[in-house]
Amino acid sequence: MPHAVPALAVAVLCASGCVWYVPAIADVRAGADRPASRRTAAAACLTGWGTAALLVPLLLVAAPWAVVAAVAGAGAASSAALLLHGRSQHGTEQREEARRWAELGCVQWVAVGRRPGRVRVAWTLAAATVLPGTAAAVLLAGR
């Protein structure tokens, strides 16, 4: 299969992904008007879609599959790391907000999120490391 076919597929996928990355751009540009966790999650979204967009020229110039897989894996790993950091920030923000309301003596209306259990964190980290490796292995095996 020529490299132009996957390049076209990724380009169409990136064009259709505007429903995710356009609001993420707005969140990042809003700055301090948005919570830090939301801006970090938006940065994760932009990192993922930016990586996909970077794959298009690599595929068009017929870069080796190992290079394409390495770029895709690095982008997926950094996007997953940003996403996990954003989720951690969100939990911290929720606990801080609940503490503030408790100090005022008001009825606690803010939902206090639990810290993610060890099992959920383990599954998320496993998925964040195994999926890029699997993608790289599939691309390398398709020579």
C-alpha positions in Angstrom: 0.0 0.0 0.0 1.5 3.4 -0.9 2.1 5.9 1.9 -0.4 8.3 0.4 -3.3 6.2 1.4 -2.6 6.3 5.2 -1.7 9.9 4.8 -5.0 10.7 3.3 -6.8 8.7 6.0 -5.0 10.5 8.8 -5.6 13.9 7.2 -9.4 13.2 7.0 -9.3 12.0 10.6 -7.6 15.2 11.7 -10.1 17.3 9.8 -13.0 15.6 11.4 -11.4 15.9 14.8 -12.1 19.6 14.9 -14.9 19.0 17.3 -12.3 18.2 19.9 -9.3 20.4 19.2 -11.1 23.7 18.5 -12.7 23.8 22.0 -9.3 22.7 23.4 -7.7 25.7 21.7 -10.3 27.9 23.2 -9.6 26.4 26.7 -5.9 26.9 26.4 -6.3 30.5 25.1 -8.7 31.4 27.9 -5.8 31.2 30.3 -6.6 31.8 34.0 -10.4 31.9 33.1 -10.3 28.2 33.0 -9.1 25.8 35.8 -5.6 24.5 35.5 -6.9 20.9 35.1 -9.1 21.9 32.2 -6.2 23.6 30.5 -3.9 20.6 31.0 -6.6 18.3 29.6 -6.9 20.6 26.6 -3.1 20.5 26.1 -3.3 16.7 26.1 -6.0 16.9 23.4 -3.9 19.3 21.3 -0.8 17.1 21.8 -2.7 14.1 20.5 -4.2 15.8 17.5 -0.9 17.6 16.8 0.9 14.3 16.7 -1.7 12.9 14.3 -1.3 16.0 12.1 2.5 15.6 12.2 2.1 12.0 10.8 0.6 13.3 7.6 3.8 14.9 6.1 5.8 12.0 7.4 3.6 9.6 5.5 3.6 11.7 2.4 7.5 11.8 2.2 7.5 8.0 2.7 9.3 8.1 6.0 10.2 4.6 7.3 7.5 2.9 9.3 9.8 2.9 12.3 10.0 6.7 12.3 6.2 7.0 11.9 5.7 4.5 14.8 8.2 6.3 17.0 6.5 9.7 16.4 3.1 8.2 17.0 4.2 6.4 20.2 6.0 9.5 21.6 2.9 11.6 20.9 0.6 9.1 22.5 2.7 8.8 25.6 3.1 12.5 26.1 -0.6 13.0 25.5 -1.5 10.3 28.0 0.9 11.8 30.6 -0.7 15.2 30.2 -4.1 13.7 30.5 -3.2 11.8 33.7 -1.7 15.0 35.2 -4.9 16.9 34.3 -7.0 14.3 36.1 -4.8 14.5 39.1 -5.2 18.3 39.1 -8.9 18.0 38.8 -9.2 15.9 41.9 -7.0 18.3 43.9 -9.1 21.2 42.7 -12.3 19.5 43.8 -11.0 18.7 47.2 -9.8 22.3 47.7 -13.2 23.6 46.7 -15.0 21.3 49.1 -12.6 22.4 51.9 -13.4 26.0 51.1 -17.1 25.4 51.3 -16.7 23.4 54.5 -14.9 26.4 56.1 -17.8 28.7 55.2 -20.2 26.3 57.0 -22.4 26.0 54.0 -24.0 22.9 52.8 -21.5 21.0 50.8 -22.8 21.1 47.2 -19.5 20.4 45.5 -19.0 16.7 44.8 -15.9 15.5 46.4 -14.2 13.2 43.9 -12.4 10.1 45.3 -8.8 9.7 44.5 -8.5 7.1 41.7 -8.0 3.7 43.1 -4.8 1.9 42.5 -6.5 -0.6 40.1 -7.8 2.2 37.9 -4.4 4.0 37.9 -2.7 0.7 37.0 -5.1 0.0 34.1 -4.7 3.6 32.8 -0.9 3.4 33.0 -0.9 0.0 31.3 -3.1 1.3 28.5 -0.9 4.4 28.1 2.2 2.3 27.7 0.9 -0.8 25.9 -1.2 0.9 23.2 1.7 2.9 21.6 3.9 -0.2 21.7 1.2 -2.3 20.1 0.8 0.4 17.4 4.5 0.5 16.8 4.7 -3.3 16.5 1.8 -3.4 14.0 3.4 -0.7 11.9 6.8 -2.4 11.9 5.3 -5.8 11.1 3.5 -4.3 8.1 6.8 -3.8 6.1 
